[in-house]
Amino acid sequence: MLNILPINRNVSLDRGIEGMGKGLVLLKARNAQSDCSYYFHIFLRNGRKPPFDVAISPYSNNIEYISFFIQDETIKAASRMPDICLMPESVLLSSPCFSIDRTGIDLSQEFDTLLCGGNLVVLATGVSEPVTGYRLSEKDYVLIGGSSRVAGLLFAGISEREMATLIESEVISR
């Protein structure tokens, strides 16, 4: 359903970890230079909160932004990183399902949010095979799993300020 094309390019998405109140944090990666007026979307929903949203330029197939809400849940501490193969390339995403009349793909998916040695990982629940991380920026990756499905997000090297935001929003234990 999803076409994955690794590509060498110098585009960097800006990441943000935004506390929005007790038990609510927005994780986002956004292309600050985007001039798109509309996007194709991959929505990964669980029915309880806004979806994991991947917005794709219909003109270039670049990822323009990714957003994920941590809502009324706790980030789990993990002693080791999931099996992720980090690639130096970025990725272009497309689908024959996208059209001017169908700008979104809706899929059901639960996610686990893990803190592994200073890295924040959002990973599709039940993923047992290795996933591939494609570069969004110097430290951030979109995760692609088997069957060419979006499997999550990796924010590597969480800063002290970002960690403080997670603690203040009470989505992580001290």
C-alpha positions as CSV (number, residue, x, y, z in Angstrom):
1,M,0.0,0.0,0.0
2,L,2.9,2.4,0.7
3,N,5.8,2.9,-1.7
4,I,9.1,3.6,0.1
5,L,11.9,5.3,-1.8
6,P,15.1,6.0,0.1
7,I,16.8,9.2,-1.2
8,N,19.9,11.2,-0.4
9,R,18.7,14.8,0.3
10,N,19.5,17.6,2.6
11,V,16.1,18.3,4.2
12,S,15.8,18.6,8.0
13,L,12.6,18.6,10.0
14,D,12.5,20.5,13.2
15,R,11.5,18.4,16.2
16,G,9.4,19.6,19.1
17,I,8.2,18.1,22.4
18,E,5.4,20.3,23.5
19,G,3.7,19.9,26.9
20,M,0.0,20.7,26.7
21,G,-1.1,20.0,30.2
22,K,-1.1,17.2,32.7
23,G,-0.9,13.9,30.8
24,L,-0.7,15.4,27.4
25,V,2.4,16.0,25.2
26,L,2.7,16.6,21.5
27,L,5.7,15.1,19.7
28,K,6.2,16.7,16.3
29,A,8.7,16.9,13.5
30,R,8.0,19.6,10.9
31,N,9.6,20.9,7.7
32,A,9.9,24.6,8.5
33,Q,10.5,25.5,4.9
34,S,7.4,23.7,3.6
35,D,5.2,25.7,1.2
36,C,2.5,23.0,0.7
37,S,-1.1,24.2,1.0
38,Y,-2.4,20.6,1.5
39,Y,-1.1,17.2,2.3
40,F,-1.7,13.5,1.9
41,H,-2.0,11.9,5.3
42,I,-1.3,8.5,6.8
43,F,-3.5,8.4,10.0
44,L,-2.7,5.6,12.4
45,R,-5.6,5.6,14.9
46,N,-6.4,3.8,18.1
47,G,-9.8,5.5,18.7
48,R,-8.9,7.1,22.0
49,K,-6.7,10.1,21.0
50,P,-5.7,12.0,17.9
51,P,-3.9,9.8,15.4
52,F,-0.2,9.3,14.7
53,D,-0.2,11.5,11.6
54,V,2.3,11.5,8.8
55,A,1.7,14.4,6.3
56,I,3.2,14.0,2.9
57,S,3.7,16.5,0.1
58,P,1.5,15.5,-2.9
59,Y,4.1,17.3,-5.1
60,S,7.4,15.8,-3.9
61,N,6.4,12.9,-1.7
62,N,8.5,14.4,1.1
63,I,7.4,13.9,4.7
64,E,6.3,17.5,5.7
65,Y,5.4,16.7,9.3
66,I,4.7,13.9,11.8
67,S,2.7,14.3,14.9
68,F,2.0,12.0,17.8
69,F,0.2,12.7,21.1
70,I,1.2,11.1,24.3
71,Q,-2.2,11.3,26.1
72,D,-3.2,9.8,29.5
73,E,-0.4,7.2,29.3
74,T,3.1,6.8,30.7
75,I,6.3,6.5,28.8
76,K,7.9,3.1,29.6
77,A,11.5,2.8,30.5
78,A,13.3,0.2,28.4
79,S,16.7,-1.2,29.2
80,R,17.6,-1.7,25.5
81,M,16.6,-0.1,22.2
82,P,14.2,-2.0,19.9
83,D,15.9,-3.5,16.8
84,I,16.1,-0.5,14.6
85,C,18.4,-0.2,11.5
86,L,19.2,3.5,11.1
87,M,19.7,4.6,7.5
88,P,21.7,7.7,6.4
89,E,19.0,8.4,3.8
90,S,15.7,10.2,4.0
91,V,12.7,8.7,2.5
92,L,9.9,9.6,0.0
93,L,6.5,8.1,0.7
94,S,3.7,7.6,-1.8
95,S,0.7,5.4,-2.3
96,P,-1.6,4.5,-5.2
97,C,-4.4,5.1,-2.8
98,F,-3.8,8.9,-2.7
99,S,-5.7,11.1,-5.0
100,I,-7.2,14.6,-5.1
101,D,-10.4,13.0,-3.8
102,R,-8.7,10.7,-1.2
103,T,-6.1,12.5,0.7
104,G,-5.9,10.2,3.7
105,I,-5.2,6.6,4.5
106,D,-6.8,5.5,7.8
107,L,-5.3,2.5,9.6
108,S,-5.8,1.1,13.1
109,Q,-2.6,0.9,15.2
110,E,-1.7,1.0,18.9
111,F,1.7,2.4,19.9
112,D,4.1,2.0,22.8
113,T,6.3,5.0,23.8
114,L,9.6,4.0,25.3
115,L,12.6,5.9,26.8
116,C,15.8,4.0,26.1
117,G,19.0,5.6,27.2
118,G,18.1,9.2,26.3
119,N,16.2,8.2,23.2
120,L,12.4,8.5,22.8
121,V,10.9,5.8,20.7
122,V,7.3,5.6,19.5
123,L,6.8,2.0,18.2
124,A,3.8,0.2,16.8
125,T,2.6,-2.3,19.4
126,G,3.4,-5.9,18.6
127,V,6.2,-5.2,16.2
128,S,8.6,-8.1,16.6
129,E,10.7,-7.8,13.4
130,P,13.5,-5.2,12.9
131,V,12.3,-1.8,11.7
132,T,14.2,0.7,9.5
133,G,14.7,4.3,10.5
134,Y,14.9,6.9,7.8
135,R,16.4,10.2,8.6
136,L,14.2,13.2,9.3
137,S,17.0,15.3,10.8
138,E,20.4,14.7,12.4
139,K,18.9,12.9,15.4
140,D,15.3,12.0,14.3
141,Y,13.9,9.1,12.2
142,V,10.6,7.8,10.9
143,L,10.4,4.1,11.5
144,I,9.2,1.8,8.7
145,G,8.3,-1.8,9.4
146,G,7.4,-4.9,7.5
147,S,4.9,-4.7,4.7
148,S,6.1,-1.1,4.2
149,R,4.1,0.3,7.0
150,V,4.9,3.3,9.2
151,A,6.0,1.8,12.5
152,G,6.9,4.8,14.6
153,L,9.2,7.6,15.3
154,L,12.7,7.9,17.0
155,F,13.8,11.1,18.7
156,A,17.4,10.4,19.6
157,G,19.4,12.3,22.2
158,I,16.5,13.9,24.2
159,S,17.8,17.1,25.8
160,E,17.4,18.1,29.4
161,R,14.8,20.7,28.4
162,E,12.8,18.1,26.5
163,M,13.1,15.6,29.4
164,A,11.8,18.3,31.8
165,T,8.8,18.9,29.5
166,L,8.0,15.1,29.7
167,I,8.4,15.1,33.5
168,E,6.3,18.3,34.0
169,S,3.5,16.9,31.9
170,E,3.5,13.8,34.1
171,V,3.9,11.4,31.2
172,I,7.2,10.0,32.7
173,S,8.2,9.1,36.2
174,R,11.1,10.9,37.8
